[in-house]
Amino acid sequence: MKPVYRLTWIAARTYYALWHRWRAFHPERVPVHGPVILAANHASYLDPPLIGSGLPRAINYLARESLFRFPGFGAYLRALNCVPVDRDGAGAAGLKGILDRLHAGGAVILFPEGTRTADGQLKPARSGIGLTVIKSDAPVVPVRVFGTFAAWSRDMKLPRPRRVMVKYGEPLDFRALREEAKTCPKPRLKAIYQEIADQIMAAIAKLEPVADVGETTNPH
C-alpha cells in the first residue's frame, strides 16, 4: 500500500470499529496478489471503503469523473487508486480504466446493480459487469455488505451508529462462458454478459452475515 492509501485504510478501519462495530467474514478468500474483481451489492456510500478495509491489499475504486476536476481532491482520489468513470460507469473510458487496472494485476470493486439501492433490497444486475468479466479474465469474488443501508441510506444526511458487516464469498468460475464468448455470435455474446451478471448477483444473494462452518474469519 502507498502511504496515503495506508493512512486512509487505517483511518477507515478505526472509524468502522468505533462507530459501526464492524466485522469482516472470510477476507482470506480474496487473492492477495494478481487481478480480481470484487463484485458487491450497493446500499450506501459506506460500501466501497468497508469492502477495502477488510482486505490487506490495496483496492481500486470507481469515482465519478467530475470529482477529479477539483485539484486537491482529484489528487487524493488518485492516491486511493480511484478510476474515473461517468455517472453510471458505462462509458468506454471508464471500462478501459477498469481493464487497465485488472490487466496490471489490481483488484477492482464493481457493483453489478449499477447504483445504490433505494429500499435496502438487492436489485437485478446490469450486464456491464459481464462485459468486464469476459474482457478481463480476472477471478470474480462475490461480496455482500450488511447494515450499511440502515447506517447511511441515500436519504440520510449523515451516517448513523449501526453495525455493518462485509462477507467475501468463494471465487466464481466463468471459464466455460469465457471460452464460449470467444466464438459465439453477437446476440449470444450479449446474453452471456447478462448471464454472468445474474450468476454473480445470485452468488451475492446467498451470502449470509456469519462465518461459514469450519472456516476462520477476521473479527475486524
FENCORBEL-V718577 format. One record per pair of residues at least 6 apart in sequence whose C-alpha atoms are under 8 Angstrom apart, sorted by the first residue. I is the first residue (numbers start at 1). J is the second residue. Records with the same first field share a line. If there is no record, write none. Layout:
# FENCORBEL-V718577
I=J ; J
This chain:
# FENCORBEL-V718577
1=57 ; 58
2=79
4=76 ; 79 ; 80
5=58 ; 79 ; 80
9=49 ; 52 ; 53
10=53
12=49 ; 50 ; 53
13=50 ; 53 ; 54 ; 220
16=22 ; 50 ; 164
17=220
19=161 ; 162 ; 163
20=161 ; 162 ; 163 ; 164
21=162 ; 163 ; 164
22=163 ; 164 ; 165 ; 219 ; 220
23=164 ; 165 ; 166 ; 218 ; 219 ; 220
24=54 ; 165 ; 166 ; 167 ; 168 ; 217 ; 218 ; 219 ; 220
25=165 ; 166 ; 167 ; 168 ; 209 ; 210 ; 211 ; 217 ; 218 ; 219
26=167 ; 168 ; 169 ; 211 ; 215 ; 216 ; 217 ; 218
27=54 ; 55 ; 167 ; 168 ; 217 ; 218
28=217
29=141 ; 168 ; 169 ; 170 ; 171
30=36 ; 55 ; 141 ; 168 ; 171
32=56 ; 57
33=57 ; 105 ; 106
34=105 ; 106 ; 107
35=102 ; 103 ; 104 ; 105 ; 106 ; 107 ; 108 ; 138 ; 139
36=102 ; 105 ; 106 ; 107 ; 108 ; 138 ; 139 ; 140 ; 141
37=102 ; 107 ; 108 ; 109 ; 110 ; 133 ; 138 ; 139 ; 140 ; 141
38=107 ; 108 ; 109 ; 110 ; 140 ; 141 ; 142 ; 143
39=109 ; 110 ; 111 ; 112 ; 140 ; 141 ; 142 ; 143 ; 200
40=109 ; 110 ; 111 ; 112 ; 142 ; 143 ; 144 ; 145 ; 204
41=111 ; 112 ; 113 ; 122 ; 143 ; 144 ; 145 ; 201 ; 204
42=111 ; 113 ; 114 ; 115 ; 116 ; 117 ; 145
43=116 ; 117 ; 118 ; 120 ; 148 ; 149 ; 153 ; 154
44=116 ; 117 ; 148 ; 149 ; 152 ; 153 ; 154
45=152 ; 153
46=148 ; 152
47=145 ; 148
48=61 ; 109
50=166
51=143 ; 145 ; 166
52=58 ; 59
54=166 ; 220
58=107
59=81 ; 106 ; 107 ; 108 ; 109
60=80 ; 81 ; 82 ; 83 ; 101 ; 106 ; 107 ; 108 ; 109
61=80 ; 81 ; 82 ; 83 ; 108 ; 109 ; 110
62=82 ; 83 ; 84 ; 85 ; 109 ; 110
63=77 ; 82 ; 83 ; 84 ; 85
64=84 ; 85 ; 86 ; 87
65=84 ; 85 ; 86 ; 87
66=86
67=73 ; 74
68=74 ; 75 ; 77 ; 84
83=94 ; 97 ; 98
84=94 ; 97
85=91 ; 93 ; 94 ; 95
86=94
88=114 ; 115
89=95 ; 114
90=128
95=132
98=108
99=132 ; 135 ; 136
101=107 ; 108
102=108 ; 136 ; 138
103=136
110=129
111=129
112=124 ; 125 ; 126 ; 127 ; 128 ; 129 ; 197 ; 200 ; 201
113=122 ; 123 ; 124 ; 125 ; 126
114=125 ; 126
116=154
117=123
118=153 ; 154
120=149 ; 153
122=205
124=198 ; 201
125=194 ; 197 ; 198 ; 201
126=194 ; 197
127=190 ; 193 ; 194 ; 195 ; 196 ; 197
128=193 ; 194 ; 197
129=193 ; 196 ; 197
130=192 ; 193 ; 194 ; 195 ; 196 ; 197
131=193
133=140 ; 196
134=178 ; 181 ; 193
137=178
139=171 ; 172 ; 173
140=171 ; 172 ; 173
141=168 ; 169 ; 170 ; 171 ; 172
142=168 ; 169 ; 170 ; 171 ; 172 ; 200 ; 201 ; 203 ; 204
143=166 ; 167 ; 168 ; 169 ; 204 ; 207
144=166 ; 167 ; 168 ; 204 ; 205 ; 207
145=164 ; 165 ; 166 ; 167
146=164 ; 165 ; 166 ; 209
147=162 ; 163 ; 164 ; 165
148=162 ; 163 ; 164 ; 165
150=160 ; 162
151=159 ; 160 ; 161 ; 162 ; 163 ; 164
152=158 ; 159 ; 160
165=209
166=209
167=207 ; 208 ; 209 ; 210
169=203 ; 204 ; 207
172=200
174=196
177=192
181=189 ; 192
211=217
